[in-house]
């Protein structure tokens, strides 16, 4: 595909600073005379010092370079992260798509179309790519979801009512239906359509069906709701499903995203960090599966330098159920339950330690109590209880005291038993 020189020149003269800020929302471009500086935004470059430059050329065009990993011409045989694409907006678009693990490196033609779309530069019809089946379906869906939700009573509409959602919620999240299922469009942080997720409203399995990797949707690189977060807050709640996000947001909880039932991976954490997030709070389902998923989620978030908090919901609730039960008090009720990840892990260790200690104590308790038959008088019994308390960190329960009393009854006089009774009560 060959583009006209006039078209390419118009792109090169468009405001590169504004374009870069749209691609990398959290970048801070500081003006320094005739150029701007920032830490390098490339995913493969952990730039600790501002190595990135953007400047306006005398001929009206714009240029960029990272003085550390992208400065001028590079050997095309170098590592993929150092390929030379040039120094304009088109080059920046290709460069940012070329990173370790990238699912797709943009071609020159794709980059031109992407930049032209941002600056609203008209593209000749012969250059415009044909709409994909996804895009065609979505455009049809956009026209239909009002029809389904606002005019007729249908199973999906009744299901949404049962889940506490109304017509405004359907419009906000652009929820549609194909008649038997709810359809949720999946937008990335740039508000580009990446796929769909459908949810049956009947007692059928599977409940949820996602767009596939073959269709270009990769769950490990996507978080539902990321297109709606307020990046100035620098924190998000991470939950599991679409209803968790929609209901929590409806009742005042800000910046909620979901990993759509999959494990929270390091790629998810990198995605959040790229969008300016510094702190993540995990609100997974209260069941065993949800709690088991927390361990890896904490590790993966920590691996990229995010601060981590945990919320354990009571009674095995999920976030959707929790917020529907509390509605406009949802945010306050969640904050009360928040704890740092190290608090959560220490509490988990403490519970496990206590459980194992109790198990070990119960294992040896019978052996310990059997030694009570050797006691001859109340003084020995008091010494016996004190020894157990000091060396086993264990107070004898009343049932154990009764057992010792029974043993004492066979060897200690009535008078000694009466003294032992007083001593036993004080020690226990």
ZINOR-V948101 format. One record per helix or strand. SS is the DSSP state (hx for helix, st for strand). FROM is the first residue (numbers start at 0). TO is the last residue. Records with the same first field share a line. If there is no record, write none. Layout:
BEGIN
SS = FROM-TO, FROM-TO
END
This chain:
BEGIN
hx = 4-11, 15-22, 79-81, 88-96, 107-117, 124-126, 132-150, 154-161, 166-171, 212-214, 218-220, 225-227, 230-232, 241-249, 265-273, 287-302, 313-315, 318-336, 340-373, 377-391, 397-408, 413-426
st = 29-31, 34-37, 51-55, 61-65, 69-69, 175-176, 180-186, 192-199, 207-209, 223-223, 234-238, 255-257, 278-281, 306-310, 337-339
END
